[in-house]
Amino acid sequence: MSQTSDANWNDDAFKALVLDENIKEFIHDLVTEHKSGDKKAFDDVVRDKGRGLVGLLAGSPGVGKTLTAEAISEISRRPLYMISSGELGYLPTDIHKNLIRVLELAEHWDAVVLLDEADCFLAARDNLDLARNATVSVFLRELEYYQGILILTTNRATTIDTAFQSRIHFSLQYPELDLAGRRTIWENFIKMAKRNTKLKLDIDEESLETLAELQLNGRQIKNSMSVAQAVALKRGKPLTLETIQTAIKLSQHACLPEAEK
């Protein structure tokens, strides 16, 4: 294959995470140690069992769960295989077959697996829903022998099956973004925009404060910045607060004060 090239890994993605620095350092060391190939620290009593690294990311949409998985992929120098729970099917037999296929493929490519919206696999079992019980059991069984990195996301972490809790190596609960968190995200995207030599910026501290006041999540901020940058580049003009605000309005992400309309 003559058209292949080495991957360009981006460590800045991990640095940009809006998380406690001690937590970030801990996750970084955990992930890179697992990547080193010496998985003795993860060994179970049974051979080839329990060598995987399982993370659970819980929180509302747009608070940084997917970005965290992407950043883990970058620092571990592994591709990211993203899949939603719905893509695995709904019947236990289909889920089992598709899950095996996904995990085998991920191991072959040495990929980090991101299983998005994994609530149906995490839910506590009961005596009423036998189909869901079977689904959870299938997932737990396959998880036991998976040796790669698996990241699961959920919007609610309060209904997790107790058997699954014992298989989680790290769990992060993401709070709703506050003013400081939103400002940090805006700053990160503006720093990224500055690296584009074709784009000039006209964003000062007051503009940052104005943007941080808006009740947007991380995904909405990212999308708004992407739209605003594209328009500024097309026009050959600097990226301004007004351009970003227009992008936000068009996306209906926030109700801006009347004076700014």
C-alpha positions as CSV (number, residue, x, y, z in Angstrom):
1,M,0.0,0.0,0.0
2,S,2.0,2.9,-1.3
3,Q,-0.5,5.6,-0.4
4,T,-0.3,5.2,3.3
5,S,1.4,7.6,5.7
6,D,2.1,7.8,9.4
7,A,-0.7,9.3,11.6
8,N,-0.3,12.9,12.8
9,W,-1.3,12.6,16.5
10,N,-2.6,15.7,18.3
11,D,-1.7,15.9,22.0
12,D,-3.3,19.4,22.2
13,A,-6.8,17.7,22.3
14,F,-6.0,16.2,25.7
15,K,-4.6,19.5,27.0
16,A,-7.8,21.3,25.9
17,L,-10.0,19.1,28.1
18,V,-11.9,21.1,30.7
19,L,-11.1,18.7,33.6
20,D,-9.3,18.9,36.9
21,E,-5.5,18.9,36.1
22,N,-4.9,16.1,38.6
23,I,-7.6,13.9,37.1
24,K,-6.2,14.6,33.6
25,E,-2.7,13.6,34.7
26,F,-4.0,10.4,36.2
27,I,-6.0,9.5,33.1
28,H,-3.0,10.3,30.9
29,D,-0.7,8.0,32.9
30,L,-3.3,5.2,33.1
31,V,-3.9,5.2,29.3
32,T,-0.3,5.5,28.3
33,E,0.8,2.7,30.7
34,H,-1.9,0.4,29.1
35,K,-0.5,1.3,25.7
36,S,3.0,0.3,26.7
37,G,2.1,-3.3,26.1
38,D,2.9,-4.5,29.7
39,K,-0.6,-5.3,31.0
40,K,0.5,-7.1,34.1
41,A,-1.1,-4.4,36.3
42,F,-4.5,-5.3,34.6
43,D,-4.2,-9.1,34.9
44,D,-6.9,-11.2,36.4
45,V,-6.4,-14.5,38.2
46,V,-7.6,-16.2,35.1
47,R,-5.2,-15.9,32.1
48,D,-6.1,-13.4,29.4
49,K,-9.0,-12.1,31.5
50,G,-9.4,-8.5,32.7
51,R,-6.6,-7.0,30.7
52,G,-8.8,-4.4,29.1
53,L,-9.2,-0.8,30.3
54,V,-12.8,0.4,30.7
55,G,-13.8,4.0,31.2
56,L,-17.3,5.4,31.9
57,L,-18.1,9.0,31.0
58,A,-21.4,10.4,32.3
59,G,-23.0,13.7,31.7
60,S,-25.3,15.8,29.5
61,P,-24.7,16.2,25.8
62,G,-21.9,18.7,24.9
63,V,-20.0,18.6,28.2
64,G,-16.9,16.9,26.8
65,K,-17.5,13.1,26.8
66,T,-16.7,12.5,23.1
67,L,-13.8,15.0,23.2
68,T,-12.3,13.0,26.1
69,A,-12.5,9.7,24.1
70,E,-10.9,11.5,21.1
71,A,-8.2,12.9,23.3
72,I,-7.5,9.4,24.9
73,S,-7.2,8.1,21.3
74,E,-4.6,10.7,20.5
75,I,-2.4,10.3,23.6
76,S,-2.5,6.5,23.3
77,R,-1.5,6.7,19.6
78,R,-4.5,4.5,18.7
79,P,-7.3,5.1,16.1
80,L,-10.8,5.7,17.5
81,Y,-13.6,3.4,16.6
82,M,-16.9,5.2,17.4
83,I,-20.2,3.3,17.5
84,S,-23.6,3.9,19.1
85,S,-25.4,1.2,21.0
86,G,-28.3,1.3,18.5
87,E,-25.9,0.1,15.7
88,L,-25.3,-3.1,17.5
89,G,-29.0,-4.1,17.2
90,Y,-31.8,-4.7,19.7
91,L,-32.1,-8.5,20.1
92,P,-29.5,-10.2,22.4
93,T,-28.4,-12.5,19.6
94,D,-27.7,-9.6,17.2
95,I,-26.0,-7.6,19.9
96,H,-23.8,-10.5,20.8
97,K,-22.8,-11.1,17.1
98,N,-22.2,-7.4,16.4
99,L,-20.3,-6.8,19.6
100,I,-17.9,-9.6,18.9
101,R,-17.3,-8.2,15.4
102,V,-16.6,-4.7,16.8
103,L,-14.3,-5.8,19.5
104,E,-12.4,-8.2,17.2
105,L,-11.9,-5.5,14.6
106,A,-10.8,-3.0,17.3
107,E,-8.2,-5.5,18.6
108,H,-7.0,-6.1,15.1
109,W,-6.5,-2.4,14.5
110,D,-5.4,-1.7,18.1
111,A,-8.2,0.9,18.3
112,V,-9.9,2.7,21.2
113,V,-13.6,1.8,21.1
114,L,-16.1,4.5,22.0
115,L,-19.5,3.1,22.6
116,D,-21.9,6.0,22.7
117,E,-25.2,6.1,24.6
118,A,-24.5,2.8,26.3
119,D,-27.3,3.0,28.8
120,C,-29.0,-0.2,27.6
121,F,-25.9,-2.1,28.4
122,L,-25.3,-0.5,31.8
123,A,-28.8,-0.6,33.2
124,A,-29.4,-2.6,36.4
125,R,-31.0,-6.0,35.8
126,D,-34.4,-7.0,37.3
127,N,-36.8,-9.9,37.2
128,L,-39.2,-8.2,34.8
129,D,-37.2,-7.4,31.6
130,L,-35.6,-10.7,30.6
131,A,-34.4,-9.3,27.2
132,R,-32.6,-6.5,28.8
133,N,-31.1,-8.9,31.4
134,A,-29.8,-11.0,28.5
135,T,-28.3,-7.9,26.8
136,V,-26.4,-6.8,29.9
137,S,-25.2,-10.4,30.6
138,V,-23.8,-10.7,27.0
139,F,-22.0,-7.4,27.3
140,L,-20.5,-8.2,30.6
141,R,-19.2,-11.6,29.3
142,E,-17.5,-10.1,26.3
143,L,-16.1,-7.3,28.4
144,E,-14.2,-9.8,30.6
145,Y,-11.9,-10.9,27.9
146,Y,-11.5,-7.7,25.9
147,Q,-7.9,-6.5,26.1
148,G,-8.1,-3.0,24.6
149,I,-9.4,0.3,25.7
150,L,-13.2,0.7,25.8
151,I,-14.9,4.0,26.6
152,L,-18.6,4.1,27.3
153,T,-20.8,7.2,27.5
154,T,-24.1,7.7,29.3
155,N,-26.4,10.6,30.1
156,R,-27.2,9.0,33.5
157,A,-24.9,7.1,35.8
158,T,-27.4,6.3,38.6
159,T,-28.9,3.1,37.2
160,I,-25.7,1.1,36.5
161,D,-25.8,-2.6,37.1
162,T,-23.7,-3.5,40.2
163,A,-21.8,-6.2,38.2
164,F,-20.7,-3.6,35.7
165,Q,-19.5,-1.2,38.3
166,S,-16.8,-3.6,39.3
167,R,-15.4,-3.7,35.8
168,I,-14.9,0.1,35.4
169,H,-11.3,1.3,35.8
170,F,-12.1,5.0,35.7
171,S,-15.3,7.0,35.8
172,L,-15.8,10.7,35.1
173,Q,-19.0,12.6,35.9
174,Y,-19.2,15.8,33.8
175,P,-21.1,18.7,35.4
176,E,-23.0,21.3,33.4
177,L,-20.6,23.9,32.0
178,D,-20.3,27.0,34.2
179,L,-19.1,30.4,33.1
180,A,-15.4,29.6,33.6
181,G,-15.8,26.3,31.7
182,R,-17.5,28.0,28.8
183,R,-14.8,30.7,28.7
184,T,-12.0,28.0,28.6
185,I,-13.7,26.3,25.7
186,W,-14.1,29.5,23.8
187,E,-10.4,30.3,24.5
188,N,-9.3,26.9,23.2
189,F,-11.2,27.2,20.0
190,I,-10.0,30.7,19.4
191,K,-6.4,29.5,20.0
192,M,-7.0,26.8,17.4
193,A,-8.4,29.4,15.0
194,K,-5.2,31.6,15.4
195,R,-3.1,28.7,14.0
196,N,-4.9,29.2,10.6
197,T,-2.5,31.6,8.9
198,K,-5.2,32.6,6.4
199,L,-7.6,33.8,9.2
200,K,-7.2,37.0,11.1
201,L,-9.0,37.4,14.5
202,D,-10.5,40.5,16.1
203,I,-11.5,39.0,19.5
204,D,-10.6,40.8,22.7
205,E,-11.1,39.9,26.4
206,E,-14.5,41.7,26.4
207,S,-15.6,39.6,23.5
208,L,-14.6,36.5,25.3
209,E,-16.6,37.5,28.4
210,T,-19.7,38.2,26.2
211,L,-19.4,34.7,24.5
212,A,-18.9,32.9,27.8
213,E,-22.1,34.4,29.2
214,L,-24.1,32.5,26.6
215,Q,-25.6,29.2,27.8
216,L,-24.0,27.0,25.2
217,N,-22.4,23.5,25.6
218,G,-19.1,22.5,24.1
219,R,-20.6,21.0,20.9
220,Q,-22.6,24.1,20.2
221,I,-19.5,26.3,20.8
222,K,-17.5,24.1,18.4
223,N,-20.2,24.3,15.7
224,S,-20.6,28.0,16.0
225,M,-16.9,28.6,15.7
226,S,-16.7,26.4,12.6
227,V,-19.5,28.2,10.9
228,A,-18.1,31.7,11.8
229,Q,-14.6,30.8,10.6
230,A,-15.9,29.5,7.3
231,V,-17.8,32.7,6.7
232,A,-14.8,34.9,7.7
233,L,-12.5,33.0,5.4
234,K,-14.9,33.2,2.5
235,R,-15.3,37.0,3.0
236,G,-11.5,37.5,3.5
237,K,-12.3,39.4,6.7
238,P,-11.2,39.0,10.3
239,L,-13.2,36.7,12.6
240,T,-15.1,39.0,14.9
241,L,-17.6,38.8,17.8
242,E,-20.4,39.9,15.5
243,T,-19.6,37.0,13.0
244,I,-19.7,34.5,15.8
245,Q,-22.9,35.9,17.2
246,T,-24.5,35.7,13.8
247,A,-23.4,32.0,13.6
248,I,-25.0,31.3,17.0
249,K,-28.2,33.0,16.0
250,L,-28.5,31.1,12.8
251,S,-28.0,27.9,14.7
252,Q,-30.6,28.9,17.2
253,H,-28.2,28.0,20.1
254,A,-29.1,30.9,22.3
255,C,-31.3,33.9,22.7
256,L,-29.1,36.9,22.5
257,P,-30.1,40.1,24.2
258,E,-32.2,42.5,22.1
259,A,-29.4,45.1,22.0
260,E,-27.2,42.6,20.2
261,K,-29.7,41.7,17.5
